[in-house]
Amino acid sequence: MAQLAHCRHWIFDMDGTLTIAAHDFDQIRRQLGIEGNRPILEAISKMPEEQALATTARLHQLEMDIAADSRAQTSAVEVLTALKNRDYSLGIVTRNAKDIAHETLTAAGLSGFFSDNEIIGREDCAPKPDPAGLHLLMTLWNAGNTETAMIGDYVFDLEAGRNASVTTVHFDTQAHYPWPELTDVKINQLEQLLTLL
């Protein structure tokens, strides 16, 4: 865990990491008519244009409804405050649309920690696991790989971190950590990050 002591630039996933997980992706896929267990954004990208536009609009409404009821993860405010007080860079890379990210953060009481240009949504670049969103933030901050950490609860977060060659932190409240090959640091409570500062 010592490598986190050198990180001054912190990139967070949002849903399930900073906020309590509320998405039932199987149900969302059924509502969108997406078969199997395919990632939703990738499935939509393979649809004919008209169908993709309609499905994206429906997805947006479903996600906005979820966003309105978002709640902060335990200790999220404490952790973000501590990082901010150290003048560390804080950013978000999410597979959500940017306006949904703002709604989520506002509902969860976390919006004050992130400037607009430090929230990267799916309309800004290719979604995770592509590292493009991480690269956008690292360029904004002039941040080096060894100074940057990606914190998330899902494989796409960890893959994006690996693809960007930054330190990966797997946040798993169940402490199962199913992707050890992608994980540098394991935590099951956000406040554990504060012990590494």
QUIUR-V885047 format. One record per residue. N is the residue number from 1. SS is DSSP state (a for helix, b for strand, c for the rest). Layout:
N|SS / N|SS
This chain:
1|c / 2|a / 3|a / 4|a / 5|a / 6|a / 7|c / 8|c / 9|b / 10|b / 11|b / 12|b / 13|c / 14|c / 15|b / 16|c / 17|c / 18|c / 19|b / 20|c / 21|c / 22|c / 23|c / 24|c / 25|a / 26|a / 27|a / 28|a / 29|a / 30|a / 31|a / 32|a / 33|c / 34|c / 35|c / 36|c / 37|c / 38|c / 39|c / 40|a / 41|a / 42|a / 43|a / 44|a / 45|a / 46|c / 47|c / 48|c / 49|a / 50|a / 51|a / 52|a / 53|a / 54|a / 55|a / 56|a / 57|a / 58|a / 59|a / 60|a / 61|a / 62|a / 63|a / 64|a / 65|a / 66|a / 67|a / 68|c / 69|c / 70|c / 71|c / 72|b / 73|c / 74|c / 75|c / 76|a / 77|a / 78|a / 79|a / 80|a / 81|a / 82|a / 83|a / 84|a / 85|a / 86|c / 87|c / 88|c / 89|b / 90|b / 91|b / 92|b / 93|b / 94|c / 95|c / 96|c / 97|c / 98|a / 99|a / 100|a / 101|a / 102|a / 103|a / 104|a / 105|a / 106|a / 107|a / 108|a / 109|c / 110|c / 111|a / 112|a / 113|a / 114|c / 115|c / 116|a / 117|a / 118|a / 119|b / 120|b / 121|c / 122|c / 123|c / 124|c / 125|c / 126|c / 127|c / 128|c / 129|c / 130|c / 131|c / 132|a / 133|a / 134|a / 135|a / 136|a / 137|a / 138|a / 139|a / 140|a / 141|a / 142|c / 143|c / 144|c / 145|a / 146|a / 147|a / 148|b / 149|b / 150|b / 151|b / 152|b / 153|c / 154|c / 155|a / 156|a / 157|a / 158|a / 159|a / 160|a / 161|a / 162|a / 163|a / 164|c / 165|c / 166|c / 167|b / 168|b / 169|b / 170|b / 171|b / 172|c / 173|c / 174|c / 175|c / 176|c / 177|c / 178|c / 179|c / 180|a / 181|a / 182|a / 183|c / 184|c / 185|b / 186|b / 187|b / 188|c / 189|c / 190|a / 191|a / 192|a / 193|a / 194|a / 195|a / 196|a / 197|c
